[in-house]
Amino acid sequence: MLISSYDCLTVLVDPSRAGLDDATLKMIRRHDNIVYVSCNPVTIMENLKVLTETHVIDKLEFFDQFPYTRHTETVALLLKE
């Protein structure tokens, strides 16, 4: 069964440090809600520039899951305008 046959309103993405590629960004923009988890603040910002053309950031949270390191997690909830 193809994923397009489901009536999914929300998509959850947790990409590698490289962020999402253009094809994936295009695909997820079709969904009403996007939950984006990222371990790289630079690539999430780049991807959010694209995603906020069709969605608004409803919530943005930062998590320090690895104390005493430079690494943090960012979670964004985006809602379709």
DSSP file (Angstrom, degrees, kcal/mol; ACC not computed):
  #  RESIDUE AA STRUCTURE BP1 BP2  ACC     N-H-->O    O-->H-N    N-H-->O    O-->H-N    TCO  KAPPA ALPHA  PHI   PSI    X-CA   Y-CA   Z-CA
    1    1 A M              0   0    0      0, 0.0     2,-0.2     0, 0.0     5,-0.0   0.000 360.0 360.0 360.0 135.7    0.0    0.0    0.0
    2    2 A L    >   -     0   0    0      1,-0.1     3,-1.7     2,-0.0     4,-0.3  -0.515 360.0-127.4 -79.1 145.9    1.3    3.4   -0.9
    3    3 A I  G >  S+     0   0    0      1,-0.3     3,-1.6    -2,-0.2     5,-0.3   0.812 108.5  66.0 -61.9 -29.1    1.7    6.1    1.8
    4    4 A S  G 3  S+     0   0    0      1,-0.3    -1,-0.3     3,-0.1     4,-0.0   0.679  89.4  66.7 -67.0 -15.9   -0.3    8.5   -0.3
    5    5 A S  G <  S+     0   0    0     -3,-1.7    -1,-0.3     2,-0.1     2,-0.2   0.631  87.7  83.2 -80.7 -12.1   -3.3    6.2    0.2
    6    6 A Y  S <  S-     0   0    0     -3,-1.6     2,-1.0    -4,-0.3    -3,-0.0  -0.622  81.1-131.0 -88.0 150.9   -3.4    7.0    3.9
    7    7 A D        +     0   0    0     -2,-0.2     2,-0.4     2,-0.0    -3,-0.1  -0.564  41.6 170.4 -98.2  67.7   -5.1   10.2    5.1
    8    8 A C        +     0   0    0     -2,-1.0    24,-0.2    -5,-0.3     3,-0.1  -0.675  19.8 178.5 -85.0 126.7   -2.2   11.3    7.3
    9    9 A L        +     0   0    0     -2,-0.4    24,-2.7     1,-0.1    23,-0.5   0.694  68.6  48.3 -95.4 -24.2   -2.6   14.8    8.8
   10   10 A T  E     -a   33   0A   0     22,-0.2     2,-0.4    21,-0.1    24,-0.2  -0.940  61.3-168.8-124.1 139.8    0.7   14.8   10.7
   11   11 A V  E     -a   34   0A   0     22,-2.1    24,-2.9    -2,-0.4     2,-0.5  -0.981   8.8-153.4-125.6 140.8    4.2   13.8    9.7
   12   12 A L  E     -a   35   0A   0     -2,-0.4     2,-0.4    22,-0.2    24,-0.2  -0.959  14.9-176.1-113.0 126.1    7.1   13.3   12.1
   13   13 A V  E     +a   36   0A   0     22,-2.8    24,-2.9    -2,-0.5     7,-0.0  -0.970  17.4 171.8-124.8 141.1   10.7   13.8   10.8
   14   14 A D        -     0   0    0     -2,-0.4    24,-0.1    22,-0.2    22,-0.1  -0.612  24.6-175.4-142.4  74.4   14.0   13.3   12.6
   15   15 A P        -     0   0    0      0, 0.0    24,-0.3     0, 0.0     5,-0.1  -0.098  29.9 -93.2 -73.8 170.2   16.6   13.7    9.9
   16   16 A S    >   -     0   0    0      3,-0.3     3,-2.3     1,-0.1    24,-0.1  -0.102  56.5 -82.7 -66.4 177.2   20.4   13.2   10.1
   17   17 A R  T 3  S+     0   0    0      1,-0.3    26,-0.2    22,-0.1    -1,-0.1   0.724 127.7  69.1 -59.3 -21.0   22.6   16.2   10.9
   18   18 A A  T 3  S-     0   0    0      1,-0.2    -1,-0.3    25,-0.1     2,-0.1   0.621  99.8-140.5 -73.8 -12.2   22.5   17.1    7.2
   19   19 A G    <   -     0   0    0     -3,-2.3    -3,-0.3    27,-0.0     2,-0.3  -0.295  39.5 -32.9  81.6-171.3   18.7   18.0    7.5
   20   20 A L        -     0   0    0     23,-0.2     2,-0.1    -5,-0.1    -7,-0.0  -0.624  58.4-127.9 -88.5 142.9   16.0   17.2    5.0
   21   21 A D     >  -     0   0    0     -2,-0.3     4,-2.4     1,-0.1     5,-0.2  -0.349  32.5 -99.5 -80.8 169.7   16.7   17.1    1.2
   22   22 A D  H  > S+     0   0    0      1,-0.2     4,-2.3     2,-0.2     5,-0.2   0.866 120.7  52.9 -60.2 -40.5   14.5   19.1   -1.2
   23   23 A A  H  > S+     0   0    0      2,-0.2     4,-2.0     1,-0.2    -1,-0.2   0.904 111.3  46.2 -65.1 -41.0   12.4   16.2   -2.3
   24   24 A T  H  > S+     0   0    0      2,-0.2     4,-2.7     1,-0.2     5,-0.2   0.909 110.7  52.7 -68.8 -41.6   11.5   15.4    1.3
   25   25 A L  H  X S+     0   0    0     -4,-2.4     4,-1.3     1,-0.2    -2,-0.2   0.915 110.5  48.8 -57.8 -42.9   10.8   19.0    2.2
   26   26 A K  H  < S+     0   0    0     -4,-2.3     4,-0.3    -5,-0.2    -1,-0.2   0.909 112.7  48.1 -63.6 -42.0    8.4   19.2   -0.8
   27   27 A M  H >< S+     0   0    0     -4,-2.0     3,-1.3     1,-0.2     4,-0.2   0.920 110.7  48.3 -67.3 -45.2    6.6   16.0    0.3
   28   28 A I  H >< S+     0   0    0     -4,-2.7     3,-1.7     1,-0.3    -1,-0.2   0.750  95.4  73.1 -73.0 -20.8    6.1   16.9    3.9
   29   29 A R  T 3< S+     0   0    0     -4,-1.3    -1,-0.3     1,-0.3    -2,-0.2   0.685  85.3  68.7 -65.0 -15.6    4.7   20.3    3.1
   30   30 A R  T <  S+     0   0    0     -3,-1.3    -1,-0.3    -4,-0.3     2,-0.2   0.708  85.3  87.8 -73.3 -19.8    1.5   18.5    1.9
   31   31 A H  S <  S-     0   0    0     -3,-1.7   -22,-0.1    -4,-0.2   -21,-0.1  -0.500  77.0-135.5 -84.1 149.8    0.7   17.6    5.5
   32   32 A D  S    S+     0   0    0    -23,-0.5    48,-2.7   -24,-0.2     2,-0.4   0.877  90.2  32.4 -69.0 -38.3   -1.3   19.8    7.9
   33   33 A N  E     -aB  10  79A   0    -24,-2.7   -22,-2.1    46,-0.2     2,-0.4  -0.959  65.2-168.9-126.8 138.1    1.1   19.3   10.8
   34   34 A I  E     -aB  11  78A   0     44,-2.4    44,-3.0    -2,-0.4     2,-0.6  -0.993   6.6-165.3-128.0 126.9    4.8   18.7   10.9
   35   35 A V  E     -aB  12  77A   0    -24,-2.9   -22,-2.8    -2,-0.4     2,-0.5  -0.962  16.5-169.9-107.5 116.6    6.8   17.6   14.0
   36   36 A Y  E     -aB  13  76A   0     40,-2.8    40,-2.6    -2,-0.6     2,-0.5  -0.937   7.6-172.0-116.1 118.8   10.4   18.2   13.2
   37   37 A V  E     + B   0  75A   0    -24,-2.9     2,-0.4    -2,-0.5    38,-0.2  -0.926  14.2 177.2-108.9 131.6   13.1   16.8   15.6
   38   38 A S  E     - B   0  74A   0     36,-2.9    36,-2.8    -2,-0.5   -22,-0.1  -0.992  35.4-167.4-141.0 144.3   16.7   17.9   14.9
   39   39 A C  S    S+     0   0    0     -2,-0.4    33,-0.4   -24,-0.3   -22,-0.1   0.281  83.5  67.2-103.8   6.3   20.2   17.5   16.4
   40   40 A N     >  -     0   0    0    -24,-0.1     4,-2.0     1,-0.1     5,-0.2  -0.920  60.6-165.9-132.1 107.5   21.6   20.3   14.2
   41   41 A P  H  > S+     0   0    0      0, 0.0     4,-1.3     0, 0.0    -1,-0.1   0.786  89.5  55.9 -63.3 -26.8   20.5   23.9   14.8
   42   42 A V  H  > S+     0   0    0      2,-0.2     4,-1.8     1,-0.2     5,-0.1   0.948 110.4  41.3 -70.9 -48.8   22.0   25.0   11.5
   43   43 A T  H  > S+     0   0    0    -26,-0.2     4,-2.5     1,-0.2   -23,-0.2   0.839 111.5  55.1 -73.5 -31.0   20.1   22.6    9.3
   44   44 A I  H  X S+     0   0    0     -4,-2.0     4,-2.7     2,-0.2    -1,-0.2   0.905 108.0  50.7 -66.6 -36.6   16.8   22.9   11.1
   45   45 A M  H  X S+     0   0    0     -4,-1.3     4,-1.5    -5,-0.2    -2,-0.2   0.918 110.8  48.4 -64.6 -41.6   16.9   26.7   10.5
   46   46 A E  H  X S+     0   0    0     -4,-1.8     4,-0.9     1,-0.2    -2,-0.2   0.928 114.9  45.0 -62.4 -45.1   17.6   26.2    6.8
   47   47 A N  H  X S+     0   0    0     -4,-2.5     4,-2.6     1,-0.2     3,-0.4   0.863 108.5  56.9 -68.4 -35.9   14.7   23.7    6.6
   48   48 A L  H  X S+     0   0    0     -4,-2.7     4,-2.4     1,-0.2    -1,-0.2   0.823  97.7  62.3 -66.2 -30.1   12.4   26.0    8.6
   49   49 A K  H  < S+     0   0    0     -4,-1.5    -1,-0.2     2,-0.2    -2,-0.2   0.897 111.6  38.6 -58.9 -39.0   13.0   28.8    6.1
   50   50 A V  H >< S+     0   0    0     -4,-0.9     3,-1.6    -3,-0.4     4,-0.3   0.923 116.2  50.1 -75.7 -47.0   11.4   26.5    3.4
   51   51 A L  H >X S+     0   0    0     -4,-2.6     4,-1.8     1,-0.3     3,-1.4   0.799 100.8  63.2 -66.8 -29.3    8.7   25.0    5.6
   52   52 A T  T 3< S+     0   0    0     -4,-2.4    -1,-0.3     1,-0.3    -2,-0.1   0.456  84.4  76.9 -78.6   2.5    7.5   28.4    6.9
   53   53 A E  T <4 S+     0   0    0     -3,-1.6    -1,-0.3    -5,-0.1    -2,-0.2   0.766 117.8  14.5 -73.1 -25.9    6.5   29.3    3.4
   54   54 A T  T <4 S+     0   0    0     -3,-1.4    27,-2.3    -4,-0.3     2,-0.3   0.531 130.3  45.3-121.9 -14.9    3.4   27.0    3.9
   55   55 A H  E  <  -C   80   0A   0     -4,-1.8     2,-0.4    25,-0.3    25,-0.2  -0.858  66.7-134.2-130.0 160.8    3.4   26.5    7.7
   56   56 A V  E     -C   79   0A   0     23,-2.9    23,-2.6    -2,-0.3     2,-0.7  -0.900  29.3-113.0-112.7 148.5    3.7   28.5   10.9
   57   57 A I  E     +C   78   0A   0     -2,-0.4    21,-0.2    21,-0.2     3,-0.1  -0.715  35.3 175.4 -80.5 115.4    5.8   27.5   13.8
   58   58 A D  E     +     0   0A   0     19,-3.0     2,-0.3    -2,-0.7    -1,-0.2   0.867  67.3   7.3 -87.1 -42.3    3.4   26.8   16.7
   59   59 A K  E     -C   77   0A   0     18,-1.4    18,-2.7     2,-0.0     2,-0.4  -0.995  57.2-171.9-142.9 146.8    5.9   25.5   19.2
   60   60 A L  E     +C   76   0A   0     -2,-0.3     2,-0.3    16,-0.2    16,-0.2  -0.969  13.1 179.2-141.0 121.8    9.7   25.4   19.4
   61   61 A E  E     -C   75   0A   0     14,-2.8    14,-2.6    -2,-0.4     2,-0.4  -0.931  15.3-152.0-127.3 147.7   11.5   23.5   22.2
   62   62 A F  E     -C   74   0A   0     -2,-0.3     2,-0.4    12,-0.2    12,-0.2  -0.966  11.6-166.6-120.0 136.2   15.1   22.9   23.0
   63   63 A F  E     -C   73   0A   0     10,-3.1    10,-3.0    -2,-0.4     2,-1.0  -0.982  16.8-154.0-127.6 131.8   16.4   19.9   24.9
   64   64 A D        +     0   0    0     -2,-0.4     8,-0.1     8,-0.2     7,-0.0  -0.751  30.9 157.7-100.6  83.3   19.8   19.3   26.4
   65   65 A Q        +     0   0    0     -2,-1.0    -1,-0.2     1,-0.2     7,-0.1   0.601  68.2  51.4 -83.2 -11.6   19.8   15.5   26.4
   66   66 A F  S >  S-     0   0    0      5,-0.6     3,-1.1    -3,-0.1     5,-0.3  -0.666  83.3-155.6-128.0  75.9   23.6   15.3   26.5
   67   67 A P  T 3  S+     0   0    0      0, 0.0     3,-0.1     0, 0.0     4,-0.0  -0.111  75.8  22.5 -54.4 147.4   24.8   17.5   29.4
   68   68 A Y  T 3  S+     0   0    0      1,-0.3     2,-0.3     2,-0.0     0, 0.0   0.686 107.9  93.3  68.2  20.8   28.3   18.9   29.3
   69   69 A T  S <  S-     0   0    0     -3,-1.1    -1,-0.3     2,-0.2    -3,-0.1  -0.837  84.4-116.1-128.9 172.3   28.5   18.6   25.5
   70   70 A R  S    S+     0   0    0     -2,-0.3     2,-0.3    -3,-0.1    -2,-0.0   0.502  81.4 108.4 -82.3  -5.0   27.7   21.0   22.7
   71   71 A H        +     0   0    0     -5,-0.3    -5,-0.6    -4,-0.0     2,-0.3  -0.578  39.3 164.5 -87.3 133.1   24.9   18.8   21.4
   72   72 A T        -     0   0    0    -33,-0.4     2,-0.4    -2,-0.3    -8,-0.2  -0.918  28.8-129.8-135.3 163.6   21.2   19.8   21.8
   73   73 A E  E     - C   0  63A   0    -10,-3.0   -10,-3.1    -2,-0.3     2,-0.4  -0.929  16.4-160.1-113.4 141.3   17.9   18.6   20.3
   74   74 A T  E     -BC  38  62A   0    -36,-2.8   -36,-2.9    -2,-0.4     2,-0.4  -0.976   3.8-168.2-120.7 135.6   15.4   21.0   18.8
   75   75 A V  E     -BC  37  61A   0    -14,-2.6   -14,-2.8    -2,-0.4     2,-0.4  -0.992   6.1-174.3-125.6 127.5   11.7   20.1   18.3
   76   76 A A  E     -BC  36  60A   0    -40,-2.6   -40,-2.8    -2,-0.4     2,-0.6  -0.960  14.1-155.5-122.5 137.7    9.4   22.2   16.2
   77   77 A L  E     -BC  35  59A   0    -18,-2.7   -19,-3.0    -2,-0.4   -18,-1.4  -0.965  17.8-170.4-109.6 119.8    5.7   21.9   15.7
   78   78 A L  E     -BC  34  57A   0    -44,-3.0   -44,-2.4    -2,-0.6     2,-0.4  -0.910   5.4-161.3-113.6 138.1    4.5   23.4   12.4
   79   79 A L  E     -BC  33  56A   0    -23,-2.6   -23,-2.9    -2,-0.4   -46,-0.2  -0.947  28.0-108.1-119.4 138.0    0.9   24.0   11.4
   80   80 A K  E       C   0  55A   0    -48,-2.7   -25,-0.3    -2,-0.4   -48,-0.1  -0.387 360.0 360.0 -64.0 136.3   -0.3   24.6    7.9
   81   81 A E              0   0    0    -27,-2.3    -1,-0.2    -2,-0.1   -26,-0.1   0.476 360.0 360.0 -71.1 360.0   -1.5   28.2    7.4
